[in-house]
Amino acid sequence: MSESKSPFAPLRNHLFLAIWIAAMASNVGTWVQSVGEKWLMAEITRSPLLMSLIETGSTLPMLILSMPGGAIADIVDRRRLLLLTQGWMLLAATAMAVLSALHLVSPLLLISMSLLLGVGAALNAPAWQASVPDLVPKDQIAAGVALNSAGFNVSRAVGPALGGLIVGWFGPTWAFALNAVSFVGVLVVLKGWKRQPTTTDLPAERFTAAMKVGLRYTRHRKALQVILLRGGGFVFFGGPIFSLLPTLAIHHLHLSSSAFGLLLGCTGVGAVSATLALPSLRPRISPNQLLALATAVFACGLLLLSYVVHVLPVALILLVCGGGWLTVLSTCNTGVQLSVPSWVRARALGVYITTWGGAMAGGAAFWGWVGEHRGIHTAFAAAGLGMLAMLAVTARLKIQALHEPMDLSPHRLQPHAPESIHPDEGPILTVLEYLIPEDRKAAFQEAMREVRRIRIRDGAVRWSLFHDLARPEPGLIRFVESFLSSSWGEHLRQHHRATVEDRAVFRNAYALGREPKPRISHLAASWEDRGSILDRILE
């Protein structure tokens, strides 16, 4: 195996190694705090719903803030954003430790503080994950993502066990304090990262426009939608492993804090084992087959949890489920990284994390409600059956980037000579005229479907294709394509967003015309009648 193909190749990069170690230490602190929160909640109440709402509180911000966080990460310096979010989480963990020391903790406060930490995590996650390609070469992105997942799961193995010991020996307050200290190392490493800013001759995107473009891109990128569907469905049905495990361990298996921490760490041990096994499995089984296998194994683990009532079988099941969890989510994360170009990567990851957070938060609340009214074993069984049904429905949806190489590098086309028009002026109407032989009409119209998807995905707010009722010449049809950009600056960005793969689609459409390229005109709005509100609604 060549050095670049080694699963540990990114660790030879000193900066990646330093950030990886600091992040792993911080994740250990997060898991220690999680054990402290859940143990403290179990001391206050026996309600499965309230126990599950801690998980909802920590993941709900992912649903609300990950997409804005991704948009921010694409338009500002990611290093500075990471410094800000890590500082926020340091303050939240410190406040939790102080309130616990003063014996001011209640169920509502526990859920609220997990929510505050979740806010920092939601804004941090897209920037953090989108930074992997900034730290390693393109051929090491998959390895970098896998190592990040492995580091997280090493933390998941070590953190709960350490948290159980700390809670048992010293109490939850010290668990919260340790988490606060864990953020310091990350801040020190990030402070020393001299990230090279991306240079461009365009003004920075505005936040609202960046959000709209990110959502529009997701809507018109089927490869990304498949990942969101499969990943979100898996997390929703797999959530009871984490949200109901405290109730199972503390109130049904009657474990001590140390034993609870060790049991919670089993999922992390299983995930680490999967990380070590995956490099040998990937040459033998396709990524999409591996994804389906891991999902099926996890579903069987959920079904088994609905029957077992002893500690050792539960621990073994959690080992297997931890491996399945790591395999599915690292595969989906890698798929996102490889399915989108760099200009929208953080926004795409923001949408993915939003889906993940929404599925986790909604699943935690839903399965907590099922556990409250029908018992936690019924909840595990229903989740397992639901995951198998989800797998059957989505089995034919393949993650394209994992089995078909996609060239998403920028096309580097310089679209226009310098213009006197200001980047904020607009809207801009781009008009392209094609002369198409009559026998190629159907093929051209079909090719333009893909052109439309790319135009809108990359930022056009409207797109149309017309044909001239009069024939310019016998046997020829004149087609007019038009698309609207919100401003001149946004139109220029659309050129910068074009990838090598996109240009191949355009060339396919152009080749159907009599001329090698269409005639192109750019029209700036002099006056626009937007009509009344009623007109726009009816439109």
C-alpha positions as CSV (number, residue, x, y, z in Angstrom):
1,M,0.0,0.0,0.0
2,S,1.4,3.4,-1.0
3,E,1.9,6.1,1.6
4,S,-0.9,8.2,0.1
5,K,-3.3,5.3,0.1
6,S,-2.6,4.4,3.8
7,P,-5.5,5.0,6.1
8,F,-3.1,6.8,8.4
9,A,-1.4,9.0,5.8
10,P,-3.1,12.3,7.0
11,L,-1.4,11.8,10.4
12,R,1.9,12.5,8.8
13,N,0.7,16.1,8.3
14,H,1.8,17.7,11.6
15,L,-1.1,20.3,11.6
16,F,-3.7,17.6,10.9
17,L,-2.2,15.5,13.7
18,A,-2.2,18.3,16.2
19,I,-5.8,19.3,15.4
20,W,-6.9,15.6,15.4
21,I,-5.4,15.0,18.9
22,A,-6.9,18.2,20.3
23,A,-10.3,17.4,18.9
24,M,-10.1,13.9,20.3
25,A,-9.3,15.3,23.8
26,S,-12.2,17.7,23.5
27,N,-14.6,15.0,22.4
28,V,-13.5,12.9,25.5
29,G,-14.5,15.9,27.6
30,T,-17.9,16.1,25.8
31,W,-18.6,12.5,26.5
32,V,-17.6,12.9,30.2
33,Q,-20.1,15.8,30.4
34,S,-22.7,13.6,28.7
35,V,-22.4,10.9,31.4
36,G,-22.6,13.6,34.1
37,E,-25.7,15.1,32.6
38,K,-27.5,11.8,32.2
39,W,-26.5,10.5,35.6
40,L,-27.6,13.7,37.2
41,M,-31.0,13.6,35.4
42,A,-31.4,10.0,36.4
43,E,-31.0,11.0,40.1
44,I,-33.6,13.7,39.7
45,T,-36.3,11.8,37.7
46,R,-37.1,8.3,36.4
47,S,-38.9,9.6,33.3
48,P,-37.6,8.1,30.0
49,L,-39.0,11.2,28.2
50,L,-37.0,13.6,30.3
51,M,-33.9,11.5,29.9
52,S,-34.3,11.5,26.1
53,L,-34.8,15.2,26.0
54,I,-31.2,15.7,27.0
55,E,-30.3,14.1,23.7
56,T,-32.9,16.3,22.0
57,G,-31.5,19.4,23.6
58,S,-27.9,18.7,22.5
59,T,-29.0,17.8,18.9
60,L,-31.9,20.2,18.2
61,P,-29.5,23.1,17.5
62,M,-28.1,20.9,14.7
63,L,-31.5,21.1,13.0
64,I,-31.8,24.8,13.4
65,L,-28.2,26.2,13.1
66,S,-26.1,23.8,11.0
67,M,-27.3,25.2,7.7
68,P,-26.6,28.9,8.8
69,G,-23.3,27.6,10.2
70,G,-22.4,26.1,6.9
71,A,-23.2,29.3,5.0
72,I,-21.1,31.3,7.5
73,A,-18.2,28.9,7.1
74,D,-18.3,29.3,3.3
75,I,-18.1,33.1,3.4
76,V,-15.8,33.8,6.4
77,D,-12.4,32.5,7.6
78,R,-13.2,29.0,9.0
79,R,-10.4,29.2,11.5
80,R,-11.8,32.3,13.2
81,L,-15.3,30.8,13.2
82,L,-13.9,27.7,14.9
83,L,-12.2,29.8,17.5
84,L,-15.5,31.5,18.3
85,T,-17.5,28.4,18.6
86,Q,-14.9,26.6,20.7
87,G,-14.8,29.6,23.0
88,W,-18.7,29.6,23.3
89,M,-18.6,25.9,24.3
90,L,-15.9,26.6,26.9
91,L,-18.1,29.2,28.5
92,A,-21.2,27.0,28.4
93,A,-19.4,24.1,30.1
94,T,-17.9,26.4,32.7
95,A,-21.3,27.8,33.5
96,M,-22.7,24.3,33.9
97,A,-19.9,23.3,36.3
98,V,-20.5,26.5,38.4
99,L,-24.3,25.9,38.6
100,S,-23.8,22.3,39.5
101,A,-21.4,23.2,42.3
102,L,-24.0,25.6,43.6
103,H,-26.7,22.9,43.6
104,L,-28.9,24.9,41.2
105,V,-29.5,22.1,38.7
106,S,-33.0,21.1,37.7
107,P,-34.3,19.0,34.7
108,L,-35.1,22.2,32.8
109,L,-31.7,23.6,33.5
110,L,-29.9,20.4,32.4
111,I,-31.8,20.4,29.1
112,S,-31.2,24.1,28.6
113,M,-27.5,23.8,29.2
114,S,-27.2,20.9,26.8
115,L,-29.0,23.1,24.3
116,L,-26.4,25.9,24.7
117,L,-23.6,23.5,24.2
118,G,-25.5,22.1,21.2
119,V,-25.6,25.7,19.7
120,G,-21.8,25.9,19.7
121,A,-21.5,22.3,18.3
122,A,-24.0,23.1,15.5
123,L,-22.1,26.2,14.4
124,N,-18.8,24.4,14.8
125,A,-19.5,21.2,12.9
126,P,-19.8,22.3,9.3
127,A,-16.7,24.5,9.5
128,W,-14.8,21.7,11.2
129,Q,-15.7,19.0,8.7
130,A,-15.2,21.3,5.7
131,S,-11.7,22.0,6.9
132,V,-10.5,18.5,6.2
133,P,-9.7,19.3,2.5
134,D,-7.8,22.4,3.7
135,L,-5.5,20.1,5.7
136,V,-4.9,17.1,3.5
137,P,-4.5,16.4,-0.3
138,K,-7.6,15.4,-2.3
139,D,-6.6,11.7,-2.4
140,Q,-6.5,11.6,1.4
141,I,-9.9,13.2,2.1
142,A,-11.6,9.9,2.6
143,A,-8.8,8.8,5.0
144,G,-9.0,12.2,6.8
145,V,-12.8,11.9,7.3
146,A,-12.4,8.3,8.5
147,L,-9.7,9.4,11.0
148,N,-11.9,12.2,12.3
149,S,-14.6,9.6,12.8
150,A,-12.2,7.2,14.4
151,G,-10.9,9.9,16.7
152,F,-14.5,10.8,17.7
153,N,-15.2,7.2,18.4
154,V,-12.0,6.6,20.4
155,S,-13.3,9.5,22.5
156,R,-16.7,7.7,22.6
157,A,-15.0,4.6,24.0
158,V,-12.7,6.4,26.5
159,G,-15.0,9.4,27.5
160,P,-18.0,7.5,28.9
161,A,-15.7,5.2,30.9
162,L,-13.7,8.1,32.3
163,G,-17.0,10.0,32.9
164,G,-18.4,7.1,34.9
165,L,-15.4,7.0,37.1
166,I,-15.3,10.8,37.6
167,V,-19.0,10.9,38.4
168,G,-18.7,8.0,40.8
169,W,-15.6,9.3,42.6
170,F,-16.1,13.1,42.5
171,G,-19.6,13.9,41.3
172,P,-21.1,15.4,38.1
173,T,-19.6,18.9,38.8
174,W,-16.1,17.6,38.1
175,A,-17.3,16.0,34.8
176,F,-18.6,19.4,33.7
177,A,-15.3,21.1,34.7
178,L,-13.2,18.6,32.8
179,N,-15.2,19.3,29.7
180,A,-14.6,23.0,30.0
181,V,-10.8,22.4,30.3
182,S,-10.9,20.1,27.2
183,F,-11.7,23.0,24.9
184,V,-8.5,24.9,25.9
185,G,-6.3,22.5,23.9
186,V,-8.4,23.0,20.7
187,L,-8.2,26.8,21.1
188,V,-4.4,26.7,21.4
189,V,-4.0,24.5,18.3
190,L,-6.4,26.6,16.2
191,K,-4.6,29.8,17.3
192,G,-1.4,28.4,15.7
193,W,-3.1,27.4,12.4
194,K,-2.0,29.7,9.7
195,R,-4.8,29.0,7.3
196,Q,-4.2,30.3,3.7
197,P,-7.3,32.4,2.8
198,T,-9.0,31.7,-0.5
199,T,-8.2,34.5,-3.0
200,T,-10.9,35.8,-5.3
201,D,-11.6,39.0,-7.2
202,L,-15.3,38.9,-6.2
203,P,-16.8,40.5,-3.1
204,A,-17.8,38.1,-0.3
205,E,-21.2,36.6,-0.5
206,R,-23.9,37.9,1.8
207,F,-25.3,35.6,4.4
208,T,-28.9,35.5,3.1
209,A,-27.8,35.0,-0.5
210,A,-25.3,32.3,0.6
211,M,-28.1,30.5,2.5
212,K,-30.5,30.6,-0.5
213,V,-27.8,29.3,-2.8
214,G,-26.9,26.5,-0.5
215,L,-30.6,25.4,-0.2
216,R,-31.0,25.7,-4.0
217,Y,-27.9,23.6,-4.6
218,T,-29.2,20.9,-2.3
219,R,-32.6,20.9,-4.0
220,H,-31.1,20.4,-7.4
221,R,-28.3,18.0,-6.5
222,K,-29.7,14.4,-6.5
223,A,-26.4,12.9,-5.4
224,L,-26.6,14.9,-2.2
225,Q,-30.3,14.2,-1.6
226,V,-29.6,10.4,-1.6
227,I,-27.1,10.8,1.2
228,L,-29.4,13.0,3.2
229,L,-32.2,10.4,2.9
230,R,-30.1,7.4,3.8
231,G,-28.2,9.1,6.6
232,G,-31.2,10.9,8.1
233,G,-33.3,7.7,8.1
234,F,-30.5,5.7,9.7
235,V,-30.0,8.3,12.5
236,F,-33.8,8.6,13.2
237,F,-34.2,4.8,13.7
238,G,-30.8,4.3,15.3
239,G,-31.2,7.1,17.9
240,P,-32.7,4.9,20.7
241,I,-29.2,3.4,21.2
242,F,-28.2,6.7,22.8
243,S,-31.4,8.3,24.0
244,L,-32.8,5.2,25.8
245,L,-29.6,3.6,26.9
246,P,-29.4,5.6,30.2
247,T,-32.9,4.4,31.1
248,L,-32.0,0.8,30.2
249,A,-28.7,0.9,32.1
250,I,-29.7,2.8,35.3
251,H,-33.4,1.9,35.9
252,H,-33.6,-1.6,34.3
253,L,-30.0,-3.1,34.7
254,H,-29.4,-1.1,37.9
255,L,-25.8,-0.2,37.1
256,S,-23.5,2.1,39.0
257,S,-22.1,5.3,37.4
258,S,-18.8,3.5,36.6
259,A,-20.6,0.5,35.0
260,F,-22.9,2.9,33.1
261,G,-19.9,4.7,31.7
262,L,-18.3,1.5,30.6
263,L,-21.5,0.3,29.0
264,L,-21.9,3.6,27.1
265,G,-18.3,3.3,26.0
266,C,-19.0,0.0,24.3
267,T,-20.4,1.8,21.2
268,G,-17.1,3.7,20.9
269,V,-15.1,0.5,21.2
270,G,-17.2,-1.1,18.5
271,A,-16.7,2.0,16.3
272,V,-12.9,2.0,16.8
273,S,-12.9,-1.7,15.9
274,A,-14.8,-0.9,12.7
275,T,-12.3,1.8,11.8
276,L,-9.5,-0.7,12.0
277,A,-11.5,-3.3,10.0
278,L,-12.8,-1.0,7.2
279,P,-9.5,-0.6,5.2
280,S,-9.4,-4.4,4.7
281,L,-13.1,-4.6,3.9
282,R,-13.3,-1.8,1.4
283,P,-11.4,-3.6,-1.4
284,R,-13.7,-6.6,-1.1
285,I,-17.1,-5.0,-0.9
286,S,-18.4,-1.8,-2.5
287,P,-19.1,1.2,-0.3
288,N,-22.9,1.0,-1.0
289,Q,-23.0,-2.7,-0.1
290,L,-21.0,-1.9,3.0
291,L,-23.6,0.8,3.9
292,A,-26.5,-1.6,3.5
293,L,-24.7,-4.3,5.5
294,A,-23.9,-2.0,8.4
295,T,-27.5,-0.7,8.4
296,A,-28.9,-4.2,8.6
297,V,-26.5,-5.2,11.4
298,F,-27.5,-2.2,13.4
299,A,-31.2,-2.9,12.9
300,C,-30.7,-6.5,14.2
301,G,-28.9,-5.0,17.2
302,L,-31.9,-2.9,18.0
303,L,-34.2,-5.9,17.7
304,L,-32.0,-7.9,20.1
305,L,-32.0,-5.1,22.7
306,S,-35.8,-5.4,22.9
307,Y,-35.3,-8.9,24.3
308,V,-32.1,-9.1,26.4
309,V,-32.2,-8.2,30.1
310,H,-28.6,-8.9,31.1
311,V,-25.5,-6.6,31.1
312,L,-23.1,-8.8,29.1
313,P,-25.4,-9.4,26.1
314,V,-26.3,-5.7,26.0
315,A,-22.5,-4.8,26.0
316,L,-21.9,-7.1,23.1
317,I,-24.8,-5.7,21.1
318,L,-23.5,-2.2,21.7
319,L,-20.1,-3.2,20.4
320,V,-21.7,-4.4,17.1
321,C,-24.0,-1.4,16.9
322,G,-21.1,1.0,17.5
323,G,-19.3,-0.5,14.5
324,G,-22.4,-0.1,12.3
325,W,-22.9,3.5,13.4
326,L,-19.3,4.4,12.5
327,T,-19.5,2.6,9.2
328,V,-22.8,4.3,8.1
329,L,-22.0,7.8,9.2
330,S,-18.4,7.9,8.0
331,T,-19.5,6.6,4.6
332,C,-22.2,9.3,4.3
333,N,-19.8,12.0,5.5
334,T,-17.2,11.0,2.9
335,G,-20.0,10.9,0.3
336,V,-20.9,14.5,1.0
337,Q,-17.3,15.6,0.8
338,L,-16.8,14.0,-2.6
339,S,-20.3,14.9,-4.0
340,V,-20.0,18.7,-3.9
341,P,-17.4,21.3,-5.0
342,S,-15.3,23.3,-2.6
343,W,-17.3,26.5,-2.9
344,V,-20.4,25.0,-1.4
345,R,-18.9,22.2,0.8
346,A,-19.5,23.7,4.2
347,R,-23.1,24.5,3.2
348,A,-23.7,21.0,2.0
349,L,-22.2,19.6,5.2
350,G,-24.5,22.1,7.1
351,V,-27.5,20.6,5.3
352,Y,-26.3,17.1,6.1
353,I,-25.7,17.9,9.8
354,T,-29.1,19.7,9.9
355,T,-30.7,16.5,8.6
356,W,-28.6,14.4,11.1
357,G,-29.5,16.7,14.0
358,G,-33.1,16.9,13.1
359,A,-33.4,13.1,12.8
360,M,-31.5,12.7,16.1
361,A,-33.5,15.3,18.0
362,G,-36.9,14.2,16.6
363,G,-36.0,10.5,17.1
364,A,-34.9,11.0,20.7
365,A,-38.2,12.8,21.5
366,F,-40.3,10.2,19.6
367,W,-38.6,7.1,20.9
368,G,-38.6,8.6,24.4
369,W,-42.4,9.1,24.1
370,V,-42.8,5.5,22.9
371,G,-40.6,4.3,25.8
372,E,-42.7,6.3,28.3
373,H,-46.0,4.9,27.1
374,R,-45.2,1.5,25.7
375,G,-41.9,0.6,27.4
376,I,-38.3,0.9,26.2
377,H,-38.1,-2.7,24.9
378,T,-41.1,-1.9,22.6
379,A,-39.3,1.2,21.4
380,F,-36.1,-0.8,20.5
381,A,-38.2,-3.3,18.6
382,A,-40.1,-0.7,16.7
383,A,-36.9,1.2,15.8
384,G,-35.3,-2.0,14.5
385,L,-38.2,-2.9,12.3
386,G,-38.4,0.7,11.1
387,M,-34.7,0.7,10.1
388,L,-35.1,-2.6,8.2
389,A,-38.1,-1.1,6.3
390,M,-36.1,2.1,5.6
391,L,-33.3,-0.1,4.2
392,A,-35.7,-1.9,1.9
393,V,-37.1,1.3,0.6
394,T,-33.8,3.0,0.0
395,A,-31.6,0.0,-1.1
396,R,-31.6,1.0,-4.7
397,L,-30.5,4.6,-4.0
398,K,-26.7,4.5,-4.4
399,I,-24.3,7.2,-3.2
400,Q,-22.9,8.1,-6.6
401,A,-19.5,9.6,-5.6
402,L,-18.5,6.4,-3.8
403,H,-18.5,4.3,-6.9
404,E,-18.2,6.8,-9.8
405,P,-15.3,9.4,-9.7
406,M,-16.6,12.9,-10.0
407,D,-14.4,15.7,-11.3
408,L,-15.7,18.7,-9.2
409,S,-12.6,20.8,-9.6
410,P,-13.2,24.4,-10.8
411,H,-13.2,24.8,-14.5
412,R,-11.1,28.0,-14.1
413,L,-13.0,29.8,-16.9
414,Q,-12.4,33.5,-17.0
415,P,-16.0,34.5,-18.0
416,H,-15.8,38.3,-18.7
417,A,-13.4,41.1,-19.2
418,P,-13.4,43.7,-16.4
419,E,-16.6,45.7,-16.5
420,S,-17.6,49.1,-15.2
421,I,-20.9,47.7,-13.7
422,H,-20.9,47.3,-9.9
423,P,-21.2,43.7,-8.6
424,D,-24.4,44.6,-6.7
425,E,-26.2,45.9,-9.8
426,G,-28.8,43.7,-11.4
427,P,-30.8,41.6,-11.9
428,I,-28.8,40.2,-14.9
429,L,-30.5,38.4,-17.7
430,T,-28.2,36.0,-19.7
431,V,-29.6,35.0,-23.1
432,L,-28.1,32.2,-25.2
433,E,-29.3,31.6,-28.8
434,Y,-28.9,28.1,-30.4
435,L,-29.5,27.0,-34.0
436,I,-30.5,23.4,-33.8
437,P,-31.2,21.0,-36.8
438,E,-34.8,19.8,-36.7
439,D,-33.8,16.2,-36.4
440,R,-31.9,17.0,-33.1
441,K,-34.7,18.8,-31.5
442,A,-35.7,16.1,-29.0
443,A,-32.1,15.3,-28.1
444,F,-31.4,19.0,-27.5
445,Q,-34.4,19.5,-25.3
446,E,-33.4,16.5,-23.2
447,A,-29.8,17.8,-22.9
448,M,-31.1,21.2,-21.7
449,R,-32.9,19.5,-18.8
450,E,-29.5,18.9,-17.2
451,V,-28.3,22.4,-18.2
452,R,-31.3,23.9,-16.4
453,R,-30.5,21.9,-13.2
454,I,-26.9,23.1,-13.2
455,R,-27.9,26.8,-13.9
456,I,-30.4,26.8,-11.0
457,R,-28.2,24.8,-8.7
458,D,-25.4,27.2,-9.1
459,G,-27.4,30.3,-8.4
460,A,-29.9,31.3,-11.2
461,V,-33.2,32.4,-9.8
462,R,-35.2,31.7,-13.0
463,W,-34.5,29.7,-16.1
464,S,-36.5,29.4,-19.4
465,L,-36.1,27.8,-22.8
466,F,-38.1,29.1,-25.8
467,H,-38.2,28.2,-29.5
468,D,-38.8,30.6,-32.3
469,L,-42.1,29.8,-34.2
470,A,-40.5,31.1,-37.4
471,R,-37.7,29.0,-39.0
472,P,-34.5,31.0,-39.5
473,E,-33.6,28.6,-42.3
474,P,-35.3,25.4,-43.6
475,G,-34.5,22.5,-41.3
476,L,-33.3,24.7,-38.4
477,I,-35.0,25.7,-35.1
478,R,-33.9,28.7,-33.2
479,F,-33.9,28.1,-29.4
480,V,-33.4,30.8,-26.8
481,E,-32.2,29.9,-23.3
482,S,-32.5,32.6,-20.6
483,F,-31.6,32.6,-16.9
484,L,-31.8,35.4,-14.3
485,S,-29.1,36.1,-11.8
486,S,-29.9,38.4,-8.8
487,S,-26.8,40.6,-9.5
488,W,-23.7,41.0,-11.6
489,G,-21.6,39.7,-8.8
490,E,-23.8,36.6,-8.4
491,H,-23.6,36.0,-12.2
492,L,-19.8,36.1,-12.0
493,R,-19.9,33.7,-9.1
494,Q,-21.9,31.2,-11.2
495,H,-18.9,31.1,-13.6
496,H,-16.5,30.5,-10.7
497,R,-18.7,27.7,-9.5
498,A,-18.6,25.8,-12.7
499,T,-16.8,22.5,-12.5
500,V,-15.1,20.3,-15.1
501,E,-18.1,17.9,-14.8
502,D,-20.6,20.8,-15.5
503,R,-18.6,21.9,-18.5
504,A,-18.9,18.4,-20.0
505,V,-22.7,18.8,-19.8
506,F,-22.7,22.2,-21.5
507,R,-20.4,20.9,-24.3
508,N,-22.8,18.0,-24.9
509,A,-25.7,20.5,-25.4
510,Y,-23.6,22.9,-27.5
511,A,-22.5,20.0,-29.8
512,L,-26.1,19.5,-30.9
513,G,-26.2,22.9,-32.5
514,R,-25.0,24.0,-36.0
515,E,-22.5,26.4,-34.4
516,P,-19.9,25.3,-31.9
517,K,-21.1,27.7,-29.2
518,P,-24.4,29.7,-28.7
519,R,-24.5,33.4,-29.1
520,I,-24.5,34.9,-25.6
521,S,-25.9,38.3,-24.4
522,H,-26.0,39.8,-20.9
523,L,-28.7,42.3,-20.1
524,A,-28.7,44.4,-17.0
525,A,-32.1,45.5,-15.6
526,S,-32.9,49.2,-16.1
527,W,-36.3,49.0,-14.5
528,E,-38.2,46.0,-13.1
529,D,-41.9,45.8,-12.4
530,R,-42.3,43.3,-9.5
531,G,-46.1,43.9,-9.4
532,S,-48.2,43.8,-6.3
533,I,-48.0,41.2,-3.6
534,L,-51.1,39.5,-5.0
535,D,-49.5,39.4,-8.4
536,R,-46.4,37.7,-7.0
537,I,-48.6,35.2,-5.1
538,L,-50.6,34.4,-8.3
539,E,-47.4,34.1,-10.3
